[in-house]
Amino acid sequence: MGIGTFIAQTINQNAHHLFHAQTPQKCIFCGSSPTTKEHFWPDWLRNVIPKNGRKWEQLRVVENIETSDQAIRRKGGDIHDWTIRCVCAPCNNGWMSDLEKKIKPILILLLSGTVTRIDERSQSLMATWCTLKVMVAEFENPGHATTHHAQRKRMWRRKLPPKTGWRIWIGCYDRRNWKPDYINNIFYFSQKSQSDKKYIPVSRYNTQSVTFVIGSIFIHVIHSPDRALVNGWRFSGPAAGKLRQIWPVSGYSFPWPPFQILEDTDADFLAAQFQLSAKNSLLQF
C-alpha cells in the first residue's frame, strides 16, 4: 500500500455523510488560476531514494461507530510520481521551489545517517515543509481537505505552519515490512458551545493526523481547531519516546539520529493512535 486514507465518521454523531468537492480551479494558497500539478515527493529525491515501484495502492477506509467500509485503487508506476493538481505555476515555481531548495540539504543530511544536531532553524524549516506537503496532499480528494483557507494563506504569506492547533514530530525509522508511505486519518470534531454546551454542527472535515515516510525519516502531524485536543495530546507506550517534536519548535537542538530508533510496530502504533484515541473518547459518552 502506498497511500492510506482513514476517514472516521464517528466524531460527530449527528453527521453520517461524506463531504465532496471538485478539484480546485484556483490555487489553494494565493487564489490564482489556472492550477498545475505538484509532485508530493520532490524530483531530487530519486537520487537519494531510487524509484523502483511498478505499481502502488491507495486504500480508503470509512469508519463508522460499529462498521467500516474500505476500497482499494491500484495505480501503475512508482508512488514517487504522485501528483496533485491544486497550486498555480507562480507558487509552484516560486516560494514552494525556494522552500524545497532550503530543505534539501537538511533532508539529505538526515537521510544520510550522519550524526548531527537539528537546531531550531532546521526544525522550523522542516515543519514548514511538512505542513506544505500535508496541505497539498489532502487535495488528492478536495472533499477530504481539513485545513482552513486562512491557514493556507498564512503559509503563502509567512512561509510558516499555523501558529496554533498543529503539532509535528519526526523520528528515525528502521523500515522493514511496514508498507504505507503516506497515511492520513481525517474526521470531523464537534466542539461544545460555551453558552448551551451543545455540540456545534460541523460542515466539513476539520481534524487530521498524517504519517508519511521518506527513507529513514518518519514524520507525524496532527491538527485540529480544538486547541486543547492538540496541545494536550500525548503519545503512550514505549514508542512515544522515539519521536522528537519540531512544531511548535522545541526550543532546543536535539541529536540525529536519536538514541532510540522506530521499528515497524512503532510506526503502525503511532500512525493510528490519535484517531483511535478520539474514537474511543466518543464511545465513552
Secondary structure, DSSP 8 states (H G I E B T S, - for coil): --EEEEEE--S-TT----------SS-TTT--SS-EEEESS-GGGGGTS----SEEEEEEEEE-SS-EEEEEEEEES-GGG-EEEEE-HHHHHTHHHHHHHHHHHHHHHHHHT--EEE-HHHHHHHHHHHHHHHHHHGGGSGGG--S-HHHHHHHHHH-S--SSSEEEEEEEB--SS---SEEEEEE----B-TTT--B----S--EEEEEEEETTEEEEEEE-S-HHHHHT----SGGGGG-EEEES--SS-EEES-SS-B-HHHHHHHHHHHHHHHHHHHHT-
